[in-house]
Amino acid sequence: MADGGRRRRAFIGSFTAAGGPGVVTAAVHPYSGALVLLESVGGVPDPSYLALAPGGRTLYAVSETADGAVAAYHVHDDKPRLAGPPVPVGGSGPTHLSRFDGHVLTANYGSGSVTAVPVRPDGTLGHAASAVLQHTGSGPHERRQRGPHAHHVQPDPSGRWAVSVDLGTDSVRVCTLHGGTLAVHREFALRPGSGPRHLAFHPHGSYAYVVNELTPTVTVCRWDPEQGSLKPLTETPVLPGAPAGDAYPSGIVVSPDGRFVWTATRGEDVLSVFAVDGETLRLTGTVPCGGHWPRALAQSGGFLYAANERSGEVTWFAIDPLTGMPRYDGSVAVPAASCVVFG
């Protein structure tokens, strides 16, 4: 039970264009971490990434389509209800979103931009975006980096900055949001051709870990919240040897105590475990993800959860508190699963 007696729930996104049911809710067993499917909600195409508002009463979803949009849902029981029509984001293919300073921010992969949509006091969305910040640049990968491809955006732990990760430009942008207007504070280059995809901060707020999609690695960066400054330090492979075939890292999660980092890698279909050792990460092992093409990874209550897109399920793993090694515990079927968040 959580939030004044309400049972804990998981919210699962999916690709409706690939047969997914939309947004799915599941009950979370308080001890085993097992998921039990409850309801599904359609009406928004391809709600591939989700985020909960503080307090868990509003759920936000991207609509990862050519005409990208963001939607808000009221969460009062087991079936979220749309809180108004989806709001266009002025960009294509939004893949990620987060709450920041009274707005929902979306990272728009197709158009290579970041959008800010105002949030009303009741958690619902304003009728239009207040800003669209267009990224510029490219990278050396002939097919994947011809232009910018923003893939991730989130606030830093201090709440002062919005940090966006761009796979197409091999860079991380640190942005401000004032009066509904987004502006780039500074842009920080990562290794050319690395293809940064997602970022997770250490709970102490002094390091950021960037998982790279085009080269299967994690880049450790020092983070200075006072200056809004990111400095790449080390880069560690997510696999113990050369990939046997396709290897495209996707999600990254840091343990609440900051001792471990986990990543998911599509193609190889594994979860990787890293021990945090100051400014470096040490790969300690990998385990099968329990499905095919793990698009996203989440951690909650001592368990890891992988949304396996192509095999259509969410798997969960108990985490060894001493080693950080995940142990497969179960799964639920969700066609074209793309992410899971917890409330």
Residue pairs with C-beta under 8 A, 6 or more apart in sequence:
1 7
1 8
1 30
2 8
2 343
3 55
3 56
3 343
7 27
7 28
8 27
8 28
8 30
8 301
8 342
8 343
9 25
9 26
9 27
9 28
9 38
9 75
9 78
9 342
9 343
10 25
10 26
10 27
10 28
10 35
10 300
10 305
10 314
10 340
10 341
10 342
10 343
11 23
11 24
11 25
11 26
11 50
11 52
11 59
11 80
11 340
11 341
11 342
11 343
12 23
12 24
12 25
12 26
12 50
12 307
12 314
12 334
12 337
12 339
12 340
13 20
13 23
13 47
13 48
13 49
13 50
13 61
13 307
13 337
13 338
13 339
13 340
14 20
14 21
14 22
14 23
14 24
14 47
14 48
14 334
14 335
14 336
14 337
14 338
15 46
15 48
15 64
15 309
15 336
15 338
16 22
16 42
16 44
16 45
16 46
16 47
16 336
17 45
17 46
17 336
18 309
18 335
18 336
19 312
19 335
19 336
20 46
20 334
20 335
20 336
20 337
20 338
21 40
21 42
21 334
21 335
22 40
22 41
22 42
22 43
22 44
22 47
23 40
23 41
23 44
23 47
23 50
23 59
23 61
23 73
23 80
24 37
24 38
24 39
24 40
24 41
24 334
25 37
25 38
25 39
25 40
25 41
25 78
25 79
25 80
26 35
26 36
26 37
26 38
26 314
26 332
27 35
27 36
27 38
27 78
28 34
28 35
28 300
28 301
28 342
29 35
29 36
30 301
32 329
32 330
33 300
33 301
33 302
33 303
33 316
33 318
33 329
34 316
34 329
34 330
35 305
35 314
35 316
35 330
35 332
36 332
37 332
37 334
38 78
38 79
39 78
39 79
41 73
41 79
41 80
41 81
41 82
43 82
44 61
44 63
44 69
44 71
44 82
44 86
45 63
45 65
46 62
46 63
46 64
46 65
47 61
47 62
47 63
47 64
47 71
48 62
48 64
48 95
48 295
48 338
48 339
49 61
49 62
49 64
49 94
49 95
49 96
49 97
49 296
49 338
49 339
50 59
50 60
50 61
50 339
50 341
51 59
51 60
51 97
51 98
51 99
51 104
51 341
52 58
52 59
52 60
52 75
52 341
52 342
52 343
53 59
53 60
53 99
53 119
53 123
54 99
56 75
56 343
57 74
57 75
57 76
57 123
58 72
58 73
58 74
58 75
58 83
58 123
58 124
59 72
59 73
59 75
59 80
59 343
60 70
60 71
60 72
60 73
60 97
60 99
60 104
60 125
61 70
61 71
61 73
61 97
62 68
62 69
62 70
62 89
62 94
62 95
62 96
62 97
62 106
63 69
63 70
63 71
63 86
63 94
64 93
64 94
64 95
64 109
65 92
65 93
66 92
66 93
66 110
67 88
67 92
68 88
68 89
68 90
68 91
68 92
68 93
68 94
68 106
68 108
68 110
68 111
68 115
69 86
69 87
69 88
69 89
69 94
70 86
70 87
70 89
70 94
70 97
70 104
70 106
70 115
70 117
70 125
71 82
71 85
71 86
71 87
71 125
72 82
72 83
72 84
72 104
72 123
72 124
72 125
73 80
73 81
73 82
73 83
74 80
74 81
74 82
74 83
74 123
75 343
83 123
83 124
83 125
84 124
84 125
87 117
87 125
87 126
87 127
87 128
87 129
88 128
88 129
89 106
89 108
89 115
89 117
89 129
89 132
90 113
90 115
90 129
90 132
91 106
91 108
91 110
91 111
91 112
91 113
91 115
91 132
92 108
92 109
92 110
92 111
93 108
93 109
93 110
93 111
94 106
94 107
94 108
94 109
94 115
95 107
95 108
95 109
95 150
95 151
95 152
96 106
96 107
96 151
96 152
96 153
96 154
96 198
97 104
97 105
97 106
97 107
97 153
98 104
98 105
98 153
98 154
98 155
99 105
99 119
99 155
100 116
100 154
100 155
100 159
100 162
100 177
101 155
101 159
101 162
101 177
102 118
102 119
103 116
103 117
103 118
103 119
103 130
103 177
103 180
104 116
104 117
104 119
104 125
105 114
105 115
105 116
105 117
105 153
105 154
105 162
105 177
105 182
106 114
106 115
106 117
106 153
107 114
107 150
107 151
107 152
107 153
107 164
107 165
108 114
108 115
108 150
109 149
109 150
109 151
109 167
110 149
111 134
112 134
112 135
112 136
112 147
112 148
112 149
112 150
112 166
112 168
112 169
113 132
113 133
113 134
113 135
113 148
113 150
114 132
114 133
114 135
114 150
114 153
114 162
114 164
114 173
114 175
114 182
115 129
115 131
115 132
115 133
116 129
116 130
116 131
116 132
116 133
116 177
116 180
116 181
116 182
117 125
117 126
117 128
117 129
117 130
118 125
118 126
118 130
118 180
119 125
119 126
120 126
130 180
130 181
131 177
131 180
131 181
131 182
132 182
133 175
133 182
133 183
133 184
134 148
135 148
135 150
135 164
135 166
135 168
135 169
135 173
136 148
136 169
137 147
137 148
137 166
137 168
137 169
137 171
138 145
138 146
138 147
138 148
138 168
138 169
139 145
139 168
139 169
139 170
139 192
139 193
139 195
140 192
140 193
141 193
141 195
141 214
144 167
144 168
144 195
144 214
145 167
145 168
145 169
145 170
145 193
145 195
145 214
146 168
147 168
148 166
148 168
148 169
149 166
149 167
149 168
149 169
150 164
150 165
150 166
150 167
151 165
151 166
151 167
151 196
151 197
151 198
151 213
152 164
152 165
152 197
152 198
152 199
153 162
153 163
153 164
153 165
154 162
154 163
154 199
155 161
155 162
155 163
156 162
156 163
156 174
156 201
156 205
156 223
156 225
156 228
157 201
157 203
157 205
157 225
158 205
158 225
160 225
160 228
161 174
161 175
161 176
161 185
161 225
161 228
162 174
162 175
162 176
162 177
162 182
163 172
163 173
163 174
163 175
163 199
163 208
163 230
164 172
164 173
164 175
165 172
165 196
165 197
165 198
165 199
165 210
166 172
166 173
166 196
167 195
167 196
167 197
167 213
167 214
170 189
170 190
170 191
170 192
170 193
170 194
170 195
170 196
171 187
171 188
171 189
171 190
171 196
172 187
172 188
172 190
172 196
172 199
172 208
172 210
172 221
172 230
173 184
173 185
173 186
173 187
173 188
174 184
174 185
174 186
174 187
174 188
174 228
174 229
174 230
175 182
175 183
175 184
175 185
176 182
176 183
176 185
177 183
185 228
186 228
186 229
186 230
188 221
188 229
188 230
188 231
188 232
190 196
190 210
190 212
190 219
190 232
191 212
191 215
191 219
191 232
191 235
193 214
193 215
194 212
194 214
194 215
194 217
194 219
194 235
195 212
195 213
195 214
195 215
196 210
196 211
196 212
196 213
196 219
197 210
197 211
197 212
197 213
197 249
197 250
198 210
198 211
198 250
198 251
198 252
199 208
199 209
199 210
199 211
199 252
200 208
200 209
200 211
200 252
200 253
200 254
200 261
201 207
201 208
201 209
201 223
201 254
202 208
202 209
202 223
202 254
202 258
202 276
203 254
203 256
203 257
203 258
204 258
205 223
205 225
206 222
206 223
207 220
207 221
207 222
207 223
207 279
208 220
208 221
208 223
208 230
209 218
209 219
209 220
209 221
209 252
209 254
209 261
209 281
210 218
210 219
210 221
210 252
211 217
211 218
211 238
211 249
211 250
211 251
211 252
211 263
212 218
212 219
212 235
212 249
213 248
213 249
213 250
214 248
216 237
216 238
216 239
216 243
216 247
216 248
216 249
216 265
216 268
217 235
217 236
217 237
217 238
217 249
218 235
218 236
218 238
218 249
218 252
218 261
218 263
218 274
218 281
219 232
219 233
219 234
219 235
220 232
220 233
220 234
220 235
220 236
220 279
220 280
220 281
221 230
221 231
221 232
221 233
222 230
222 231
222 233
222 279
223 229
223 230
224 230
224 231
233 279
233 280
234 279
234 280
234 281
236 274
236 280
236 281
236 282
236 283
237 283
238 247
238 249
238 263
238 265
238 272
238 283
239 247
239 265
239 268
239 270
239 272
239 283
239 286
240 283
240 285
240 286
243 267
243 268
244 268
245 267
245 268
246 266
246 267
246 268
247 265
247 266
247 267
247 268
248 265
248 266
248 267
249 263
249 264
249 265
249 266
250 263
250 264
250 265
250 266
250 294
250 295
250 296
250 297
251 263
251 264
251 294
251 295
251 296
251 297
251 298
251 306
252 261
252 262
252 263
252 264
252 297
253 261
253 262
253 263
253 297
253 298
253 299
253 304
254 260
254 261
254 276
255 261
255 262
255 299
255 319
255 324
256 299
258 276
259 275
259 276
259 324
260 273
260 274
260 275
260 276
260 319
260 324
261 273
261 274
261 276
261 281
262 271
262 272
262 273
262 274
262 297
262 299
262 304
262 324
262 326
263 271
263 272
263 274
263 297
264 270
264 271
264 272
264 289
264 294
264 295
264 296
264 297
264 306
265 271
265 272
265 294
266 293
266 294
266 295
266 309
267 293
268 286
269 288
269 289
269 291
269 292
269 293
269 294
269 308
270 286
270 287
270 288
270 289
271 286
271 287
271 288
271 289
271 294
271 297
271 304
271 306
271 317
271 326
272 283
272 285
272 286
273 283
273 284
273 285
273 286
273 287
273 323
273 324
273 325
273 326
274 281
274 282
274 283
274 284
274 324
275 281
275 282
275 284
275 324
284 323
284 324
284 325
285 325
287 317
287 325
287 326
287 327
287 328
288 328
289 306
289 308
289 315
290 306
290 308
290 313
290 315
290 317
290 328
290 331
291 306
291 308
291 310
291 311
291 312
291 313
291 315
291 331
292 308
292 309
292 310
292 311
293 308
293 309
293 310
293 311
294 306
294 307
294 308
294 309
295 307
295 308
295 309
295 337
295 338
295 339
296 306
296 307
296 338
296 339
296 340
297 304
297 305
297 306
297 307
298 304
298 305
298 307
298 339
298 340
298 341
298 342
299 305
299 319
300 342
301 342
302 318
302 319
302 321
303 316
303 317
303 318
303 319
303 329
304 316
304 317
304 319
304 326
305 314
305 315
305 316
305 317
305 340
306 314
306 315
306 316
306 317
307 314
307 334
307 337
307 338
307 339
307 340
308 314
308 315
308 337
309 336
309 337
309 338
312 333
312 334
312 335
312 336
312 337
313 331
313 332
313 333
313 334
313 337
314 331
314 332
314 334
314 337
314 340
315 328
315 330
315 331
316 329
316 330
316 331
317 326
317 327
317 328
317 329
318 326
318 327
318 329
319 325
319 326
319 327
320 326
320 327
